[in-house]
């Protein structure tokens, strides 16, 4: 019988962590976090990590395992998460994957090469470099990271150059390596569930969470981080931290920083919804309040235990 994995997706603030914990308790299982920022130590308040009580209730994987300056990519997540899944399945547990990093989740389910060029922000960054510095600049960058691929291209093949750069920076591997590898085959049955809220209610939760983060010490947490680490770290280029860093640099007021956190989190949630809605394999639950999560957990646990 093929191993089964339950995947919980949805925008930020939608209750994924709470639902995953309820499910893990009902199924006597463990949670695999698919969050590209909660993986870092000390980024606690700004990433809305599970609190101490939640972490004690259920074992979570990929929470606070890296220093803020360490690098981690979607390819590593795919390999690491598959290892955990096989381990839990061997103990006859149904792993529960929960998180809002769509790229991580899609890579885990479909394999990394399918999603290697799916980051619009990265593509826009390369387009801007091309506009400012020309094709040769991108060509020279590819020479450094992927000399094998660049030997088969000319500078005017900028679209192919961009794709090769995208693949390398998203996966940590040259595009030629992916071409030589067979598409990953797994016998895992991934079952996906999504949490869908009325947009205004979700936005209200987002704004409430932003205020709570400030009250709970986000400013102090950010100060501590930039005293120990370079404020330009990719891990700190995250909604919540980057706005507070701008405030601490006297670039904006605290009031403006909080406004930007709320605005940018709303925009992030919208992008997450757009990403997940494109996947027709997701079964959606309409959520009207946090109390609904208990019933949703019961329904999912009943379905997956009876299959």
ZAVO-262923 format. One record per residue: residue in three letters; x, y, z of N, C-alpha, C in turn. Coordinates in pm, whole numbers, padded with zeros to 5 digits, always signed. Example, Ala and Ser with C-alpha at 12.3 -4.5 7.8 and 13.67 -1.06 7.14 Angstrom:
<pts>
ALA+01319-00569+00780+01230-00450+00780+01320-00330+00780/SER+01285-00225+00708+01367-00106+00714+01290+00003+00787/
</pts>
This chain:
<pts>
UNK+00086-00120+00000+00000+00000+00000+00088+00124+00000/UNK+00060+00220-00088+00146+00337-00100+00130+00429+00021/UNK+00243+00488+00065+00237+00581+00179+00148+00700+00147/UNK+00083+00752+00249-00006+00867+00233+00051+00986+00309/UNK+00037+01105+00249+00079+01229+00314-00034+01329+00304/UNK-00072+01389+00416-00172+01495+00415-00100+01629+00405/UNK-00146+01714+00314-00084+01845+00293-00188+01954+00321/UNK-00155+02045+00411-00244+02156+00447-00186+02284+00391/UNK-00262+02352+00303-00214+02475+00241-00314+02588+00265/UNK-00271+02708+00228-00356+02825+00242-00272+02948+00265/UNK-00334+03064+00264-00258+03188+00285-00214+03204+00429/UNK-00125+03298+00451-00082+03329+00586-00201+03369+00672/UNK-00199+03331+00797-00304+03365+00894-00432+03283+00876/UNK-00428+03178+00796-00552+03104+00770-00577+02989+00867/UNK-00479+02960+00956-00500+02855+01055-00435+02723+01019/UNK-00338+02723+00928-00274+02598+00885-00207+02526+01002/UNK-00134+02602+01084-00064+02540+01197-00162+02478+01295/UNK-00267+02551+01328-00366+02499+01423-00432+02373+01370/UNK-00469+02373+01242-00532+02255+01184-00435+02138+01180/UNK-00310+02165+01144-00211+02057+01137-00191+01993+01275/UNK-00188+02075+01379-00170+02021+01514-00291+01936+01555/UNK-00411+01987+01528-00531+01909+01558-00528+01774+01487/UNK-00489+01775+01361-00483+01651+01283-00376+01557+01336/UNK-00259+01612+01365-00150+01529+01414-00187+01461+01545/UNK-00261+01532+01630-00305+01472+01756-00406+01359+01731/UNK-00496+01381+01638-00598+01281+01608-00538+01157+01541/UNK-00435+01179+01459-00375+01069+01383-00247+01016+01446/UNK-00210+01073+01562-00084+01033+01629+00033+01043+01532/UNK+00048+01161+01473+00152+01178+01372+00238+01300+01401/UNK+00315+01343+01302+00407+01454+01316+00390+01550+01199/UNK+00441+01673+01217+00421+01779+01118+00552+01812+01048/UNK+00546+01824+00917+00659+01871+00837+00626+02014+00795/UNK+00702+02109+00844+00676+02250+00813+00730+02284+00674/UNK+00643+02339+00591+00683+02385+00457+00680+02537+00458/UNK+00768+02595+00538+00777+02740+00551+00924+02779+00535/UNK+00953+02862+00438+01092+02894+00405+01158+02988+00504/UNK+01084+03040+00601+01142+03131+00700+01140+03072+00842/UNK+01040+02993+00874+01035+02934+01007+01149+02834+01029/UNK+01217+02798+00924+01331+02706+00933+01449+02770+01007/UNK+01450+02905+01017+01562+02976+01078+01543+02998+01228/UNK+01651+02980+01303+01650+03010+01445+01634+03160+01467/UNK+01575+03196+01578+01565+03334+01628+01465+03420+01550/UNK+01418+03376+01435+01313+03448+01363+01181+03388+01410/UNK+01138+03428+01527+01025+03363+01592+00895+03443+01577/UNK+00897+03565+01629+00775+03647+01628+00736+03684+01485/UNK+00834+03728+01408+00805+03777+01273+00762+03671+01175/UNK+00791+03544+01205+00748+03435+01116+00626+03361+01170/UNK+00575+03406+01285+00458+03342+01348+00481+03193+01367/UNK+00598+03159+01421+00628+03019+01448+00530+02960+01549/UNK+00511+02829+01544+00435+02765+01653+00501+02798+01786/UNK+00418+02822+01888+00476+02858+02018+00523+02733+02092/UNK+00582+02754+02209+00640+02644+02286+00537+02535+02316/UNK+00418+02578+02354+00313+02481+02387+00275+02397+02266/UNK+00263+02460+02151+00228+02388+02028+00339+02290+01989/UNK+00464+02334+02002+00576+02247+01968+00587+02128+02062/UNK+00542+02147+02185+00544+02036+02281+00431+01937+02257/UNK+00321+01987+02202+00206+01899+02174+00240+01797+02066/UNK+00302+01847+01958+00327+01765+01840+00468+01793+01789/UNK+00537+01689+01747+00671+01710+01692+00661+01779+01556/UNK+00740+01885+01539+00749+01959+01414+00889+01941+01354/UNK+00894+01917+01224+01022+01910+01153+01044+02040+01075/UNK+01169+02081+01065+01210+02201+00990+01166+02332+01057/UNK+01163+02333+01188+01141+02456+01263+01270+02487+01340/UNK+01325+02607+01318+01443+02654+01392+01561+02557+01385/UNK+01599+02518+01264+01711+02424+01250+01835+02489+01186/UNK+01822+02612+01134+01934+02678+01067+01964+02812+01131/UNK+02091+02853+01124+02129+02988+01160+02076+03084+01053/UNK+02044+03208+01089+01989+03303+00990+02078+03325+00868/UNK+02210+03305+00884+02300+03327+00771+02319+03207+00682/UNK+02265+03092+00721+02281+02972+00639+02187+02976+00518/UNK+02229+02908+00413+02146+02902+00292+02068+02771+00289/UNK+01950+02779+00233+01864+02662+00219+01780+02685+00095/UNK+01758+02580+00016+01679+02599-00105+01576+02489-00121/UNK+01496+02505-00224+01383+02416-00244+01428+02274-00275/UNK+01544+02258-00338+01596+02125-00368+01631+02051-00240/UNK+01695+02120-00147+01727+02057-00018+01601+02021+00057/UNK+01502+02110+00053+01377+02080+00123+01313+01954+00066/UNK+01309+01944-00065+01249+01826-00128+01315+01698-00077/UNK+01448+01695-00081+01520+01575-00038+01501+01548+00111/UNK+01513+01653+00192+01502+01635+00337+01361+01591+00378/UNK+01260+01653+00316+01122+01621+00351+01086+01479+00308/UNK+01134+01437+00192+01107+01299+00147+01166+01198+00243/UNK+01283+01229+00296+01345+01139+00393+01258+01125+00519/UNK+01209+01239+00568+01122+01236+00687+00993+01160+00657/UNK+00937+01182+00540+00813+01114+00502+00833+00963+00501/UNK+00942+00917+00442+00967+00773+00437+00985+00717+00578/UNK+01053+00795+00663+01076+00750+00800+00945+00736+00877/UNK+00857+00838+00866+00729+00834+00936+00637+00725+00880/UNK+00639+00711+00748+00555+00608+00686+00598+00470+00730/UNK+00730+00453+00752+00780+00325+00801+00731+00293+00941/UNK+00691+00397+01014+00635+00378+01149+00482+00374+01144/UNK+00427+00363+01022+00283+00358+00999+00213+00485+01047/UNK+00282+00599+01030+00221+00728+01060+00193+00800+00929/UNK+00087+00882+00929+00055+00964+00812+00118+01101+00833/UNK+00226+01134+00762+00290+01265+00779+00194+01377+00739/UNK+00207+01491+00808+00124+01607+00777+00216+01723+00739/UNK+00207+01764+00614+00285+01877+00565+00197+02001+00574/UNK+00251+02108+00633+00172+02230+00647+00260+02350+00625/UNK+00212+02444+00543+00290+02566+00521+00239+02644+00403/UNK+00292+02766+00393+00246+02855+00287+00346+02876+00177/UNK+00459+02805+00180+00559+02820+00074+00521+02728-00041/UNK+00449+02786-00137+00397+02706-00247+00504+02635-00326/UNK+00618+02699-00344+00727+02638-00420+00778+02513-00350/UNK+00791+02519-00218+00836+02402-00142+00737+02287-00156/UNK+00610+02318-00145+00508+02214-00149+00499+02152-00288/UNK+00502+02235-00391+00493+02182-00527+00615+02098-00560/UNK+00732+02141-00516+00853+02063-00540+00844+01927-00472/UNK+00792+01925-00350+00779+01800-00276+00684+01703-00347/UNK+00574+01757-00399+00473+01671-00461+00510+01632-00604/UNK+00561+01728-00681+00581+01706-00824+00725+01689-00868/UNK+00820+01721-00780+00959+01716-00821+01009+01855-00854/UNK+01135+01878-00827+01188+02013-00833+01194+02070-00973/UNK+01222+01991-01074+01245+02051-01205+01119+02115-01263/UNK+01004+02063-01226+00878+02122-01272+00861+02266-01226/UNK+00922+02303-01113+00896+02434-01055+01020+02522-01049/UNK+01125+02478-01117+01252+02549-01104+01247+02693-01153/UNK+01156+02723-01244+01152+02860-01297+01021+02930-01260/UNK+00965+02893-01146+00832+02943-01111+00832+03069-01026/UNK+00949+03124-01000+00957+03240-00912+00956+03369-00994/UNK+00841+03437-00996+00828+03559-01075+00920+03670-01029/UNK+00942+03678-00897+01028+03784-00845+01172+03766-00893/UNK+01219+03642-00896+01354+03616-00944+01365+03649-01092/UNK+01265+03613-01168+01268+03644-01312+01269+03795-01334/UNK+01189+03866-01257+01188+04013-01271+01324+04073-01237/UNK+01392+04012-01141+01526+04059-01103+01622+04045-01220/UNK+01615+03932-01291+01703+03912-01406+01666+04006-01522/UNK+01538+04029-01541+01495+04122-01646+01547+04263-01618/UNK+01545+04301-01490+01596+04433-01455+01748+04441-01476/UNK+01818+04335-01444+01963+04333-01471+01990+04346-01620/UNK+01910+04277-01699+01929+04285-01845+01903+04427-01894/UNK+01797+04490-01839+01765+04626-01882+01877+04724-01847/UNK+01934+04706-01729+02037+04800-01682+02173+04774-01743/UNK+02208+04643-01757+02346+04610-01792+02363+04533-01922/UNK+02252+04483-01978+02262+04414-02106+02275+04264-02095/UNK+02269+04198-02213+02274+04052-02219+02407+03995-02167/UNK+02516+04067-02197+02648+04016-02158+02661+03999-02007/UNK+02592+04084-01931+02600+04077-01785+02541+03944-01736/UNK+02424+03907-01791+02363+03780-01753+02449+03664-01801/UNK+02504+03677-01919+02590+03573-01976+02711+03548-01886/UNK+02772+03656-01838+02889+03643-01751+02851+03583-01616/UNK+02731+03616-01567+02686+03558-01440+02667+03407-01454/UNK+02611+03365-01567+02591+03222-01590+02724+03150-01605/UNK+02823+03218-01662+02957+03158-01673+03010+03113-01538/UNK+02982+03193-01436+03034+03166-01301+02962+03047-01239/UNK+02829+03042-01249+02753+02940-01175+02728+02813-01257/UNK+02730+02825-01390+02699+02708-01473+02777+02714-01604/UNK+02909+02691-01597+02992+02700-01718+02954+02599-01825/UNK+02899+02484-01784+02859+02384-01883+02749+02437-01974/UNK+02646+02496-01914+02534+02547-01994+02574+02666-02079/UNK+02654+02757-02021+02687+02879-02094+02772+02849-02218/UNK+02844+02736-02216+02927+02699-02332+02844+02664-02454/UNK+02714+02641-02432+02624+02604-02542+02534+02720-02584/UNK+02561+02841-02532+02475+02956-02559+02557+03075-02606/UNK+02487+03168-02669+02544+03297-02704+02475+03405-02619/UNK+02541+03518-02598+02480+03623-02515+02341+03666-02560/UNK+02316+03659-02692+02184+03702-02740+02073+03601-02707/UNK+02111+03481-02661+02010+03384-02619+01966+03412-02476/UNK+01924+03537-02451+01904+03581-02313+01791+03506-02241/UNK+01691+03461-02315+01582+03387-02250+01631+03253-02197/UNK+01714+03185-02276+01771+03058-02231+01868+03081-02114/UNK+01942+03190-02121+02036+03223-02013+01959+03248-01884/UNK+01849+03326-01895+01768+03354-01777+01711+03226-01717/UNK+01664+03137-01803+01607+03011-01752+01714+02931-01678/UNK+01834+02923-01735+01941+02848-01669+01976+02911-01535/UNK+01978+03043-01528+02006+03112-01401+01895+03085-01301/UNK+01771+03091-01346+01657+03065-01257+01666+02926-01197/UNK+01693+02828-01282+01702+02690-01234+01813+02677-01131/UNK+01928+02737-01158+02040+02725-01065+02007+02790-00931/UNK+01953+02912-00934+01931+02983-00808+01812+02927-00729/UNK+01717+02863-00797+01605+02804-00725+01639+02667-00669/UNK+01730+02593-00735+01752+02454-00698+01892+02425-00646/UNK+01988+02513-00677+02126+02486-00637+02198+02391-00731/UNK+02132+02353-00841+02193+02262-00938+02186+02324-01078/UNK+02290+02302-01162+02284+02348-01301+02171+02279-01377/UNK+02120+02346-01478+02008+02291-01553+02044+02160-01622/UNK+02171+02144-01662+02214+02021-01727+02200+01900-01636/UNK+02224+01920-01506+02209+01810-01411+02065+01762-01410/UNK+01972+01857-01413+01830+01819-01413+01793+01745-01541/UNK+01849+01788-01653+01818+01720-01778+01869+01576-01777/UNK+01978+01553-01707+02035+01418-01705+01965+01327-01605/UNK+01901+01389-01510+01831+01308-01409+01691+01273-01458/UNK+01650+01155-01432+01512+01118-01463+01419+01191-01368/UNK+01298+01216-01415+01198+01279-01328+01177+01189-01206/UNK+01176+01250-01090+01163+01173-00968+01035+01090-00968/UNK+01050+00966-00929+00933+00879-00917+00914+00843-00771/UNK+00795+00864-00722+00764+00821-00585+00630+00748-00587/UNK+00611+00668-00488+00484+00597-00475+00402+00657-00362/UNK+00421+00789-00338+00354+00856-00227+00221+00915-00274/UNK+00119+00896-00195-00012+00953-00224-00028+01083-00145/UNK-00006+01197-00212-00022+01327-00148-00168+01371-00158/UNK-00230+01399-00045-00369+01445-00041-00369+01587+00012/UNK-00414+01681-00072-00403+01823-00036-00537+01883+00006/UNK-00531+01963+00112-00648+02036+00161-00611+02183+00180/UNK-00702+02272+00141-00677+02414+00153-00779+02483+00241/UNK-00736+02590+00307-00825+02669+00392-00857+02801+00323/UNK-00985+02824+00303-01030+02942+00228-01122+03026+00315/UNK-01087+03154+00329-01162+03248+00412-01223+03358+00325/UNK-01329+03419+00378-01373+03547+00322-01254+03644+00330/UNK-01228+03713+00220-01105+03792+00213-01098+03899+00322/UNK-01208+03965+00351-01204+04072+00451-01178+04018+00590/UNK-01236+03901+00621-01210+03840+00752-01062+03803+00762/UNK-01007+03745+00655-00865+03710+00655-00779+03834+00674/UNK-00813+03941+00604-00735+04065+00617-00743+04121+00759/UNK-00859+04105+00822-00872+04151+00961-00778+04071+01053/UNK-00769+03939+01029-00677+03856+01107-00533+03898+01082/UNK-00501+03929+00959-00365+03970+00924-00328+04098+00999/UNK-00419+04194+01000-00390+04320+01069-00380+04299+01220/UNK-00465+04213+01272-00460+04183+01416-00327+04116+01451/UNK-00283+04023+01367-00156+03955+01394-00040+04053+01390/UNK-00041+04147+01296+00067+04246+01287+00076+04327+01417/UNK-00039+04371+01467-00040+04446+01593+00012+04361+01708/UNK-00027+04233+01710+00019+04144+01816+00169+04121+01809/UNK+00223+04113+01688+00368+04095+01672+00445+04212+01733/UNK+00394+04331+01711+00459+04449+01770+00449+04442+01922/UNK+00331+04408+01972+00311+04400+02117+00396+04290+02180/UNK+00419+04182+02103+00493+04067+02157+00645+04082+02146/UNK+00690+04193+02084+00835+04216+02085+00906+04206+01952/UNK+00834+04229+01840+00899+04218+01709+01014+04318+01694/UNK+00997+04437+01748+01103+04538+01736+01228+04491+01809/UNK+01211+04440+01929+01325+04393+02008+01390+04271+01942/UNK+01307+04182+01888+01361+04064+01820+01444+04106+01699/UNK+01395+04202+01623+01467+04248+01505+01597+04317+01544/UNK+01593+04399+01650+01715+04463+01700+01821+04360+01734/UNK+01780+04257+01805+01873+04152+01845+01933+04083+01724/UNK+01853+04060+01622+01900+03992+01501+02004+04076+01426/UNK+01975+04206+01409+02069+04287+01329+02193+04325+01408/UNK+02189+04305+01539+02312+04323+01618+02407+04206+01598/UNK+02351+04088+01568+02433+03967+01554+02461+03932+01407/UNK+02371+03972+01318+02381+03928+01179+02371+04047+01084/UNK+02419+04025+00962+02410+04126+00857+02262+04148+00823/UNK+02219+04272+00832+02077+04302+00806+02038+04276+00661/UNK+02136+04252+00575+02105+04225+00434+02086+04076+00406/UNK+02090+03993+00508+02069+03849+00489+01935+03823+00422/UNK+01932+03721+00337+01808+03685+00270+01699+03648+00370/UNK+01738+03584+00480+01638+03543+00580+01568+03663+00641/UNK+01635+03779+00645+01575+03899+00703+01501+03982+00598/UNK+01512+03941+00472+01436+04009+00367+01296+03948+00364/UNK+01227+03967+00475+01099+03900+00501+01001+04003+00554/UNK+00876+03991+00512+00774+04084+00562+00773+04079+00715/UNK+00774+04197+00775+00782+04208+00920+00919+04257+00959/UNK+01021+04182+00922+01158+04221+00957+01208+04337+00872/UNK+01183+04331+00742+01239+04436+00656+01176+04573+00686/UNK+01050+04575+00725+00987+04703+00759+01038+04757+00892/UNK+01058+04666+00988+01111+04711+01118+01258+04753+01104/UNK+01332+04687+01018+01470+04730+00992+01471+04871+00934/UNK+01378+04900+00844+01369+05035+00788+01336+05135+00898/UNK+01252+05097+00991+01220+05185+01105+01344+05207+01192/UNK+01416+05099+01222+01535+05111+01306+01646+05191+01237/UNK+01642+05194+01104+01738+05276+01027+01694+05421+01016/UNK+01582+05454+01083+01525+05590+01078+01482+05631+00937/UNK+01444+05531+00858+01397+05559+00722+01246+05585+00720/UNK+01174+05525+00812+01029+05543+00822+00991+05546+00969/UNK+00869+05592+00997+00820+05593+01135+00770+05454+01172/UNK+00752+05430+01300+00698+05302+01344+00556+05283+01290/UNK+00478+05390+01293+00341+05382+01241+00341+05338+01096/UNK+00432+05395+01017+00442+05359+00875+00491+05215+00859/UNK+00583+05173+00944+00634+05035+00937+00521+04935+00959/UNK+00436+04963+01058+00324+04872+01086+00225+04872+00969/UNK+00199+04989+00913+00112+04997+00796+00166+04911+00681/UNK+00297+04919+00660+00359+04843+00551+00357+04693+00579/UNK+00377+04654+00704+00368+04512+00738+00230+04458+00703/UNK+00127+04532+00741-00009+04488+00711-00034+04483+00562/UNK+00006+04588+00492-00015+04592+00347+00060+04480+00276/UNK+00186+04463+00311+00268+04363+00242+00227+04221+00276/UNK+00175+04201+00397+00124+04069+00432-00004+04039+00356/UNK-00090+04138+00339-00211+04118+00258-00173+04080+00115/UNK-00076+04150+00061-00031+04121-00077+00028+03980-00086/UNK+00104+03942+00016+00162+03809+00019+00052+03703+00023/UNK-00049+03725+00105-00161+03630+00114-00232+03616-00020/UNK-00246+03728-00089-00312+03725-00221-00230+03642-00320/UNK-00097+03657-00316-00011+03579-00406-00018+03431-00372/UNK-00023+03400-00242-00035+03260-00201-00164+03197-00254/UNK-00274+03270-00241-00403+03219-00289-00400+03195-00439/UNK-00341+03289-00512-00331+03273-00657-00254+03147-00692/UNK-00144+03125-00620-00061+03006-00645-00140+02878-00619/UNK-00201+02869-00501-00267+02744-00464-00394+02718-00544/UNK-00463+02823-00582-00585+02803-00661-00557+02741-00797/UNK-00435+02753-00844-00400+02696-00974-00388+02544-00969/UNK-00384+02488-00850-00369+02343-00834-00506+02280-00810/UNK-00557+02211-00910-00692+02155-00903-00699+02031-00814/UNK-00585+01985-00765-00585+01867-00678-00620+01902-00533/UNK-00626+02030-00502-00653+02073-00364-00803+02071-00336/UNK-00842+02009-00226-00981+02013-00177-00990+02130-00079/UNK-01082+02223-00107-01090+02345-00026-01200+02337+00079/UNK-01168+02390+00196-01267+02407+00303-01291+02556+00322/UNK-01416+02597+00321-01451+02736+00352-01456+02751+00504/UNK-01378+02844+00555-01366+02863+00699-01428+02998+00737/UNK-01513+02996+00837-01576+03121+00882-01523+03167+01018/UNK-01465+03075+01094-01408+03111+01224-01305+03006+01262/UNK-01221+03039+01361-01119+02945+01406-01182+02817+01463/UNK-01305+02830+01513-01374+02714+01572-01403+02607+01466/UNK-01410+02648+01340-01438+02552+01232-01325+02451+01215/UNK-01205+02487+01261-01089+02401+01235-01102+02264+01300/UNK-01165+02258+01417-01185+02129+01486-01270+02036+01400/UNK-01379+02089+01343-01466+02007+01258-01394+01964+01131/UNK-01314+02055+01075-01239+02021+00954-01138+01911+00984/UNK-01072+01921+01099-00976+01817+01138-01045+01682+01153/UNK-01163+01682+01214-01239+01557+01230-01273+01497+01094/UNK-01317+01583+01001-01357+01534+00869-01238+01476+00793/UNK-01125+01546+00796-01007+01496+00725-00958+01366+00787/UNK-00951+01364+00921-00902+01242+00989-00991+01123+00959/UNK-01123+01144+00958-01216+01034+00929-01196+00984+00786/UNK-01185+01077+00691-01169+01039+00551-01041+00959+00530/UNK-00931+01013+00583-00801+00951+00554-00781+00821+00631/UNK-00845+00807+00745-00833+00681+00819-00917+00571+00756/UNK-01023+00610+00685-01114+00512+00630-01080+00472+00487/UNK-00982+00540+00426-00946+00505+00287-00854+00385+00283/
</pts>
